[in-house]
Amino acid sequence: MATLMVSVSGIRGIVGDGLDPHTIVKYTSAYADFCGPGDIVIGSDGRISGTMVKEIIIGTLLAKGNNVIDIGVCPTPTVLYNVNKLNCVGGISVSASHNPNEWNALKLLNNLGEFMTPEQNREMLANLESSNKNYKPWNELGTVKSYSDGLKNHVEDVLKLKVIDVEKIKQKKFKVLLDCVNGAGSYVMPELLEKLGCEVIKINCEKTGIFPRLPEPIPENLTETMRAVKEHNADLGVVVDPDVDRLVLITDEGKPFSEENTIVQAVRFILSKEKGNVVVNMSTTRGVDDVAKKAGCKVFRSPVGEANVVKKMKEVNAVIGGEGSGGVIYPALHYGRDALVGTVIILQHLAEFSGTMTELKKALPSYEIVKKKIDISGINPDMVIKKLKEMYAGENINTDDGLRIDFEDHWVHFRKSNTEPIIRCIAEAKTKEDAEKYIDKYFGQVKELVDTLK
């Protein structure tokens, strides 16, 4: 069970080594009891193990007496959206997001079409053992039906957002290079872009569910994609992760727009249409603070994790939010990271900006963020974080999620991952040189602590 990660982000593990049928039944049973009677939406990101995991989930839900609405291979945000659309008591997205082929996960949603809150997650886990004992008799089992309009409904309502002018975007006739890493985006992103009048050049858009490269959409995994943007003379590159909740952009010069800038430009654009509060997590760039300040708006920070960001967004009635990993949350449609929403926002922004992606990037605040991670398998990550807190007790620290330390010219955030046995170390400064200098310093301190605890 070493690879099984249980958190507000879901139940995630390596198939055959942690995420097995017994585990899937156990957690699905507890989830069904948490949801109570009613319909539950299910979808998957298309990866090879998705069929096995999904069928076990469906069988378990039916045994619990829940009716299942299967919307097939689709983005995680499509599952979130349809929980509300279809008035369901819950939803499960079968996806390990950016994790490699061998991983899969159950992303568990509440009846609002949002990730379960930390409190709801604790409530479900408290009944983990007893939930395996109350299955329904033969004449009280649930039913399952396929629902092919799940994707169609999502796309239609994304295009109806009040800040989006479809005709204005169409007039620009953007040439877009699209990379869906052969995941769920392959089933919807080409259609979305074509509806916006874009010329779409597709790479890694085969519906195989086998990722041709490491699926996390970070620059080191996107060298071929960036080169293709330049070769095809595209206006921009659009890259999504396997379950399409993260959006990463590439400039017309074939260079990273920066995943952090996905949320910065979305905040800048939305605040130009509607003033209000903004929420991002503690690992997100200070660029968000800069554009919000310029618009006369306030930024609030939450612990990392979509559920945490959404909780804070609701508390402060935020008009836009998200995470620096490329996740845009626009509550005008639903409370969830959504790369479809992020894509239409960037195209509308670019259409109104009337410049290139390179020029748009230059118009945003300039920071350099560097991220490193260290494997801590077999070590309690809380011990490492505790030692770091002791080292920096006299500084300006925030301990809501690991340890964030704010200095005048930079910040650093240490935190254990919700999804992998690693500690992340993130540092940001005004220049790449300074950011790398700081990350090397802090990463060295983490590595030294890990070595002493082995």
C-alpha positions in Angstrom: 0.0 0.0 0.0 3.1 2.2 -0.1 2.0 4.1 -3.2 -1.6 4.8 -2.1 -2.1 8.6 -1.5 -5.3 9.5 0.4 -6.1 13.3 0.5 -8.6 15.9 -0.4 -7.3 15.4 -4.0 -8.7 11.9 -4.0 -7.5 8.3 -3.7 -4.4 7.9 -5.9 -2.0 5.0 -6.4 -0.1 2.8 -8.8 -2.3 0.2 -10.4 -1.4 -3.3 -9.0 0.7 -1.8 -6.3 -1.6 0.1 -3.9 -4.6 0.8 -6.2 -6.2 -2.6 -6.5 -9.8 -3.9 -6.7 -10.1 -4.4 -2.9 -8.9 -0.8 -2.3 -11.3 0.6 -5.0 -14.3 -1.2 -3.5 -13.4 -0.1 0.0 -13.2 3.6 -0.8 -16.1 3.6 -3.2 -18.3 2.0 -0.6 -17.4 4.7 2.0 -18.0 7.4 -0.7 -21.5 5.9 -1.5 -22.4 6.0 2.1 -21.2 9.7 2.4 -23.3 10.6 -0.7 -26.5 8.8 0.3 -29.2 7.7 -2.1 -29.3 9.2 -5.6 -27.5 9.5 -8.9 -23.7 9.6 -9.2 -21.8 10.8 -12.3 -18.7 9.0 -13.4 -16.1 9.7 -16.1 -12.5 8.8 -16.8 -9.5 10.5 -18.5 -9.0 7.7 -21.0 -5.9 6.1 -19.6 -5.5 2.3 -20.1 -6.4 1.3 -16.5 -9.5 3.5 -16.6 -11.9 0.8 -17.8 -10.9 -1.6 -15.0 -11.1 1.1 -12.3 -14.4 2.5 -13.6 -16.1 -0.8 -13.9 -15.2 -1.7 -10.3 -16.5 1.6 -9.1 -19.8 1.2 -11.1 -20.3 -2.3 -9.7 -19.7 -1.1 -6.1 -22.1 1.9 -6.5 -24.8 -0.3 -7.9 -24.4 -2.7 -5.0 -24.9 0.3 -2.7 -28.1 1.2 -4.4 -26.9 4.3 -6.2 -27.8 4.9 -9.9 -24.8 5.7 -12.1 -24.6 8.1 -15.0 -21.6 7.2 -17.1 -20.4 10.1 -19.2 -17.5 8.1 -20.7 -14.0 9.5 -21.4 -14.1 13.2 -20.5 -12.2 15.9 -18.6 -12.4 16.0 -14.8 -14.1 19.5 -15.0 -16.8 17.9 -17.2 -17.6 15.5 -14.4 -17.8 18.4 -11.9 -20.0 20.4 -14.3 -22.4 17.5 -14.9 -23.0 16.8 -11.2 -24.8 20.2 -11.0 -26.3 19.9 -14.5 -27.9 16.6 -13.7 -28.7 17.2 -10.0 -26.6 14.3 -8.8 -25.6 13.5 -5.2 -21.9 13.1 -6.3 -19.4 12.4 -9.0 -16.2 10.4 -9.5 -13.6 11.3 -12.0 -11.3 8.3 -12.7 -8.0 10.1 -13.3 -4.5 10.4 -11.8 -4.2 13.8 -13.5 -0.6 14.5 -14.4 0.8 11.2 -13.0 2.4 8.7 -15.5 0.6 5.8 -17.1 1.0 3.4 -14.2 -1.0 5.6 -11.8 -4.8 6.1 -11.5 -7.1 7.7 -9.0 -10.6 8.3 -7.8 -11.3 12.1 -7.7 -14.3 12.4 -5.4 -16.9 15.1 -5.6 -19.7 16.4 -3.4 -23.3 17.2 -4.4 -22.3 20.7 -5.4 -20.0 19.4 -8.1 -16.9 20.3 -6.2 -14.0 18.4 -4.7 -15.0 17.2 -1.2 -13.9 19.7 1.5 -11.4 18.6 4.1 -14.2 18.2 6.6 -16.3 16.0 4.2 -13.2 14.0 3.4 -12.7 13.3 7.1 -16.4 12.4 7.5 -16.1 9.8 4.6 -12.9 8.3 5.9 -14.4 7.9 9.4 -16.8 5.3 8.0 -14.2 3.5 5.9 -14.3 0.1 7.7 -18.1 -0.1 8.4 -19.0 0.8 4.8 -18.2 -2.6 3.5 -21.1 -4.2 5.4 -24.2 -2.6 4.1 -24.8 -3.6 0.5 -28.3 -3.8 -1.0 -30.3 -7.0 -1.9 -30.9 -8.0 -5.5 -34.2 -6.0 -5.8 -32.7 -2.7 -4.5 -29.6 -2.4 -6.7 -28.9 0.7 -8.6 -29.0 1.2 -12.3 -26.4 2.4 -14.8 -27.0 4.5 -17.9 -24.7 6.0 -20.5 -25.1 9.8 -21.0 -23.4 11.0 -24.2 -24.4 14.7 -23.8 -22.0 15.3 -20.9 -19.3 16.8 -23.0 -21.7 18.6 -25.3 -23.4 20.4 -22.4 -20.0 21.5 -21.0 -18.7 22.9 -24.2 -22.0 24.8 -25.0 -22.0 26.5 -21.6 -18.3 27.4 -21.8 -19.0 29.2 -25.0 -22.0 31.0 -23.5 -19.9 32.7 -20.7 -20.8 36.4 -20.6 -17.1 37.4 -20.9 -16.7 35.4 -24.1 -17.5 36.9 -27.5 -17.3 33.9 -29.9 -17.6 36.0 -33.0 -14.8 38.3 -32.0 -12.5 35.3 -31.4 -13.6 33.7 -34.8 -12.6 36.9 -36.6 -9.0 36.5 -35.5 -8.7 33.0 -37.1 -6.1 31.9 -34.6 -3.7 29.1 -35.6 -3.4 26.9 -32.5 -1.1 24.0 -31.9 -2.9 21.6 -29.6 -1.2 18.9 -27.4 -3.6 16.7 -25.4 -1.0 14.0 -24.4 -3.5 11.4 -25.9 -5.8 11.9 -22.9 -9.3 13.1 -22.4 -8.6 16.4 -24.1 -8.4 14.5 -27.4 -12.2 14.0 -27.1 -13.1 17.7 -26.7 -10.4 20.3 -27.1 -10.2 20.1 -31.0 -13.9 20.6 -31.2 -13.9 23.5 -28.8 -11.1 25.3 -30.7 -12.8 24.7 -34.1 -16.1 26.2 -32.7 -14.0 29.3 -32.0 -12.9 29.5 -35.6 -9.3 28.3 -34.9 -7.1 26.4 -37.3 -6.1 23.4 -35.1 -2.8 21.6 -35.6 -3.0 18.4 -33.5 -0.2 16.5 -31.9 -0.6 13.8 -29.2 -4.4 13.9 -29.8 -4.9 10.2 -30.4 -7.5 8.6 -28.3 -5.2 5.8 -27.1 -4.9 6.7 -23.4 -1.2 5.9 -23.6 0.9 9.0 -22.9 3.7 9.5 -25.4 5.8 11.5 -22.9 5.7 12.3 -19.2 2.2 13.9 -18.9 2.9 16.7 -16.5 2.8 19.8 -18.7 6.1 21.4 -17.6 8.7 22.8 -20.0 11.1 19.9 -19.8 8.4 17.6 -21.0 7.2 19.9 -23.8 10.4 20.4 -25.9 8.9 18.8 -29.0 5.6 20.6 -28.6 7.3 24.0 -28.3 9.4 23.2 -31.4 6.2 22.3 -33.3 4.6 25.6 -32.4 7.5 27.4 -34.0 7.7 25.1 -37.0 4.0 25.5 -37.8 4.1 29.3 -37.3 1.2 29.0 -34.8 -0.2 31.9 -32.9 0.0 29.9 -29.7 0.3 26.4 -28.3 -2.4 24.9 -26.0 -1.3 22.0 -23.8 -3.6 20.2 -21.3 -2.8 17.4 -18.9 -4.6 14.0 -19.2 -7.8 15.1 -17.4 -7.9 18.7 -18.8 -8.0 20.6 -15.5 -4.6 22.2 -16.1 -3.8 24.5 -19.0 -0.3 25.4 -20.2 0.4 27.9 -23.0 3.2 28.3 -25.4 4.0 31.6 -27.1 4.2 32.2 -30.9 8.0 32.0 -30.5 7.7 28.4 -29.2 8.7 29.4 -25.7 6.9 28.7 -22.4 4.2 31.3 -21.6 4.7 29.9 -18.1 2.1 27.8 -16.3 2.1 30.5 -13.6 1.1 33.0 -16.2 -2.0 31.0 -17.1 -3.6 32.2 -13.9 -2.0 35.6 -13.9 -3.5 36.5 -17.3 -6.9 35.0 -16.4 -7.0 37.1 -13.3 -6.0 40.2 -15.2 -8.6 39.6 -17.9 -11.5 38.8 -15.6 -10.8 41.7 -13.2 -10.9 44.0 -16.3 -14.5 42.9 -16.7 -15.6 42.5 -13.1 -13.9 43.8 -9.9 -13.7 41.4 -7.0 -11.6 39.2 -4.7 -9.1 36.7 -6.0 -7.9 33.4 -4.5 -4.8 31.4 -5.3 -2.8 28.9 -3.4 0.4 29.6 -1.5 2.6 28.2 -4.3 1.4 30.6 -6.8 3.3 33.6 -8.2 3.3 37.1 -6.8 2.3 38.2 -10.3 -1.3 37.6 -9.3 -0.9 40.1 -6.4 0.5 42.7 -8.8 -2.3 42.5 -11.4 -5.0 42.4 -8.7 -3.4 45.5 -6.9 -3.4 47.4 -10.2 -7.1 46.6 -10.6 -7.8 47.7 -7.0 -8.7 44.1 -5.9 -7.5 41.9 -3.1 -5.8 38.5 -3.2 -6.4 35.8 -0.6 -4.2 32.6 -0.4 -5.2 29.1 0.5 -3.4 25.8 1.1 -2.5 23.9 -2.1 -5.3 21.7 -3.5 -8.4 22.5 -5.5 -10.7 21.9 -2.6 -8.8 24.3 -0.4 -8.8 27.0 -3.1 -12.6 26.6 -3.7 -13.3 26.7 0.0 -11.5 30.0 0.3 -13.1 31.4 -2.9 -16.5 30.8 -1.4 -15.6 32.3 1.9 -14.5 35.6 0.3 -16.9 35.5 -2.7 -14.0 35.5 -5.2 -14.8 36.3 -8.9 -11.7 34.3 -10.1 -9.2 31.9 -8.6 -6.9 29.0 -9.3 -3.5 27.6 -9.0 -0.1 28.4 -10.5 0.1 24.9 -12.0 -2.2 26.1 -14.9 -5.5 25.7 -13.1 -8.2 28.4 -13.7 -11.3 28.4 -11.5 -14.1 30.6 -12.8 -17.2 30.3 -10.6 -19.4 31.9 -13.3 -19.5 28.4 -14.7 -18.5 26.1 -11.9 -16.1 25.8 -8.9 -13.4 23.7 -10.5 -10.1 24.0 -12.4 -11.1 23.9 -16.0 -8.8 24.0 -19.0 -11.7 24.6 -21.4 -12.6 27.8 -19.5 -8.9 28.7 -19.3 -8.6 28.3 -23.1 -11.6 30.5 -24.0 -10.4 33.2 -21.6 -6.9 33.3 -23.2 -8.3 33.4 -26.7 -10.7 36.3 -25.7 -7.9 38.1 -23.9 -5.6 37.7 -26.9 -8.4 38.8 -29.3 -9.0 42.0 -27.3 -5.2 42.6 -26.7 -4.6 42.6 -30.4 -1.0 41.6 -30.0 1.0 38.3 -30.0 1.3 35.8 -27.2 4.9 37.0 -26.7 3.7 40.6 -26.4 0.9 39.6 -24.0 3.5 37.7 -21.8 5.7 40.8 -21.7 2.7 42.9 -20.5 2.4 40.7 -17.4 4.5 41.1 -14.2 7.8 39.4 -14.7 8.9 36.8 -12.1 10.9 33.6 -12.3 9.6 30.6 -10.3 11.7 27.4 -9.9 10.3 24.2 -8.5 12.1 21.1 -7.3 11.0 17.9 -5.6 12.7 15.2 -3.6 11.5 11.6 -3.1 10.9 10.9 0.6 9.5 7.3 0.4 9.7 5.8 3.8 10.2 9.1 5.6 7.5 11.1 7.5 7.3 14.4 5.5 5.9 16.2 8.6 9.2 15.7 10.4 11.1 17.4 7.6 8.7 20.3 7.5 8.9 20.6 11.3 12.7 20.9 11.2 12.4 23.6 8.6 9.9 25.5 10.7 12.4 25.5 13.6 15.2 26.7 11.3 13.1 29.7 10.1 11.0 30.5 13.2 12.2 34.1 13.2 11.1 34.9 9.6 7.8 36.0 8.1 6.3 32.5 7.9 2.9 30.9 7.0 2.3 27.4 8.2 -1.2 26.8 6.8 0.2 24.4 4.3 3.7 23.2 5.0 5.9 26.2 5.3 5.9 29.4 3.2 8.5 32.1 4.0 8.2 35.6 2.5 11.2 37.8 2.1 11.3 41.2 0.5 12.9 40.0 -2.8 11.7 36.4 -2.9 9.6 33.7 -1.3 9.9 30.0 -0.8 7.3 27.3 -0.1 8.0 23.8 1.3 5.2 21.3 1.3 4.4 17.6 1.2 2.6 16.5 -1.9 -1.1 15.4 -1.7 -0.6 13.0 -4.6 3.0 11.6 -4.5 5.6 10.6 -1.8 7.6 13.8 -2.3 8.3 17.1 -0.7 8.1 20.1 -3.1 10.3 23.1 -2.8 9.2 26.2 -4.7 11.0 29.6 -4.9 10.3 32.8 -6.8 12.3 35.9 -7.4 12.6 38.7 -10.0 15.3 37.0 -12.0 16.0 33.4 -13.1 19.5 33.7 -11.6 18.2 34.7 -8.2 15.4 32.1 -8.2 17.9 29.3 -9.0 20.3 30.6 -6.4 17.5 30.4 -3.7 16.1 27.1 -4.8 19.6 25.5 -4.7 20.1 26.8 -1.2 16.7 25.6 0.1 16.7 22.3 -1.8 20.1 21.6 -0.3 18.7 22.2 3.2 15.8 19.8 2.5 18.1 17.1 1.1 20.4 17.4 4.2 17.4 17.0 6.5 16.0 14.0 4.5 19.4 12.3 4.6 19.7 12.7 8.4 16.2 11.2 8.8 16.9 8.1 6.7 
